[in-house]
Amino acid sequence: MTRGKRSHSAPEVEVRLLREGIIESRHHVQAVVADEKGRILSVAGDPETSTFIRSALKPFQALAVTTTGTLERLKLGDRDLAIMCSSHRGTPEQVRQAFNILWRADIDPSALQCPIPEGKRSPLEYNCSGKHAGMLAVAKQGGYPLSSYMQRNHPVQELILGKVAELLKMPAAEFISARDDCGVPTYFMQLGQIATLYAQLASGNSLDMERILRAMTHHPNLIAGDGEFDTELIRLTAGEVVSKSGAEGVQCVARVGEGLGLAIKVMDGAKRAKYAVATQLLRQMGWITPSIAETLSEKYMSLGDIKRLDVVGELTLL
């Protein structure tokens, strides 16, 4: 999946867990900033490092809904789009929104094939239920089988891959896929490519992506939940940046209206490290104010009275 000449690399960022000021653990992190044309602007580590994009793919999976007329035919709104992009906590509000998609499409919730969370009663409570509901809605509107909507060769999954391939100007056949934890395909991509996708999301050049972006920034409570990094960052910046987490240390942020995207990968997959690095890099780039950075630092870098996270390193301009 390499395109063109190999990009330059730069020192990684390191996140240190300090216990009463003494280093106890270290996390190595790579990050890339790209513009909507795929140009790498700054980097920490190697922009060609590849990882599964995981749940950070959700805004682009939602293109299956916005580009097929499904949104209009079912009279779905921005809240429905937001829950499709969500990695939610299964709150009643979030579950109701995922159910609304199925109800409008006249699909029984039993059609959902995402897991039932431990201790819960319904797949609607699973963090990816909105994404799955959107896929089922597209399948129903297109006259495709509902039972096989998660398979890689299903028309809905092929549509999604086609949209991502089109955005990155790559043949769909070149993408490496694997099953995500929720059962649908996710893709193995370079950090520079992931950053490019988020730059395009925030560029304002596509009406379909503009609507997805608006849904995410207008309804941050549905994107993750109160106290979660994505929701809090979107709220604190009043939608000037959009944020989406993925599992195994993936974090993506885009600067709305400027066509710039940031992709972060914690190499050992640690969730705590990606929020610390995102806060540090967003402050470095001026995407958040010092006061917002301080608020995020207090919430996500202070781990109690005796532990805190310290970020060493920064992005290098190319």
SULHUHU-V821787 format. One line per field, one symbol per residue. ss: DSSP state (A for helix, B for strand, O for the rest). psi: psi as a letter, one per 20 degrees, with the letter a starting at -180 (. if undefined). burial: + if it has 16 or more other C-alpha atoms within 10 Angstrom, else -. A space follows every 50 residues. Layout:
ss=???
psi=???
burial=???
//
This chain:
ss=OOOOOOOOBBOOBBBBBBBOOBBBBBBBBBBBBBBOOOOBBBBBBBOOOB BBOAAAAAAAAOAAAAOOOAAAAOOOOAAAAAAAOOOOOOOAAAAAAAAA AAAAAOOOAAAOOOOOOOOOOOAAAOOOAAAAAAAAAAAAAAOOOOOOOO OOOOAAAAAAAAAAAAAAOOOAAAOBBBBOOOOOBBBBBBAAAAAAAAAA AOOOOOAAAAAAAAAAAAOAAAAOOOOOAAAAAAAAOOOOBBBBBBOOOB BBBBBOOOOBBBBBBBOOOOAAAAAAAAAAAAAAAOOOOAAAAAAAAAAA OBOOOOBBBBBBOOOBBO
psi=jppaqprqrrqrqpppopolipphqqppqqqpprrijjpphqqoboijpq qphciiighhhihhghijjhgghilqahhggghhjqnrjkqgggghgghh ghghilppiiipjqrpqpjriqihiqijhgghggghgggghikqphhkii qhjqhghhgghhgghghjlqphiipprrprhihrqrqoqqhhhghgghgh hjhjiphghhhggggghimhhihfrpiqggghggghjkjhqqppqqrlkp pqqqopiilpqpppophjjpghhhhggggghhggijiqrhhgggghghhi iokahiqrqppprrqpp.
burial=--------++-++++++++------+++++++++++-+++++++++++++ ++++++++++++++++---++--+-+-+++++++++++++---+++++++ +++-+-+-+-++++++-----+++++++++++++++++++---+-+-+++ -+-++++++++++++-++---+---------+++++++++++++++++++ ++++---++++++++++++++++++--+++++++++--++++++++++++ +++++++++++++++++-+++++++++++++++---++---++++++-++ ++----+++++--+++--
//
